[in-house]
Amino acid sequence: MNKKISAAAAIILAAAAFTACGSASKSRNGSSDTTAAQTQADTSAQADTDAQENTEPQPSTVRKRDIISDNELYDYEIYQGGAILTKYKGSEAVVNVPSEMGGAPVTNIGFYCFEAKYSLQTVVLPDTLTTISEFAFSDCTSLTSVNIPEGVTEIQRGAFAACSALTSVTLPANVAKVYEEAFTGCASLTSLTVTNPSLKYENWGLEDLEGLTVYAPAGSEAETWASAMGKFSPLQ
């Protein structure tokens, strides 16, 4: 009788062991499958990220300068065939900005180029110019006269901010964009001529200039915004 019980017990234990092994094997296989699936997903995600990064322009292709150089009066850079003046190092009262630097036409008065040149009274800009950059002439408190050449299309933020002696400015027809604060603090500015009929006003800082008159074509955008300020006079 004891032998029969022992034999039955052995059969039961063997069956239990077989079931446990099967469960463990299944668990191991399930874990392996999950890990493999996660690895494949991570690899795919990394591939997508790499592909996206490879399509984004790199800094060297976005803004590659051909030459970085300087001379006695100006630091400048050559970029896409044009010279950007980055710093004026002189102290003259009258400055005729050159039309060429390093064999390239001067197209841009760069960021802060003439900033706080307190002795500067008159500046003559070249016909090659297309852009006057941010704060290019800011705090030139003695500046009374500046020309904006016909080729200029953009006057950036704060370009003439705090030029408190500046009395008159003409924006030619090609100027398509003037950014905020361009004339903030130009307390002596009494005449601003806007010849582009489509030029919109974007917080240039004219509101606080009590003696200013804006001359512009009748029916132009400038008539609308300058009239709202009480500063409009039709351009003859």
Phi, psi and omega in degrees: 000317179294324179295321180294318179297318180298319180295319180295320179297322180296319179296316180298316180297321180295319179296319180295320180296318179298317180296317180297318179298319180296319180294317180297318179297317179297319180297317180296318181295319179297318179296319180297317180297318180296316180298317180297318180296318180295318179299317180296320179294317179297319180297318179296318180297318179295322179297318178297318180297315179298319180295319179296316180297324181291337180272346180280139180295137179272155183307324182295334179267340180281317184214081180257119179267140182281321183216142169236119188211181177205166172222195187297322185255337187225139159270142181208165177226147175258122182221123180051043174084358180238154179264132175253118176280120186257339178200129172266126187253004181271187180216028182285155177280327179240124183235125170259104182292130182293152179273350182218142177214127180062029180081007181237148178293140177283114184248347189213127167271110192285176181309126172060020187305314181250015186306132173058035170272086190294337181275348184289123180248322181224133175231133178248116184265148185279157180293345180284347189289140176237337186220136169247112192277180186305127174055029184303321181239020184298142178065023170274081193287348177258358183290120180249340186216130175212139176260144173253110184297158183300332183279353182289130179248343188213131173240115191272178187307130173064019187306321180239025182301134177065023169277078194288348179259355183292129187252331187211138177219138174243126177261112183289173190296334183279351178289110184258346185210125171237125187271171184300148175067015183303325182237021178299131177081009177275072191296336182265001183289115181249345184221121174232117180257124181245111185263343177279114184293346183258001186288121182270154179267131181225066174056054180285347182098020182278340186303326186268002182268095191295324184267010187279140168238131178259118179261125183205161179296145175297139180083002181276167174302321182296325177299320181297306185283328179288325177295322178298333177270352184074030186237007189274141169218133183295138180283124181276000000 
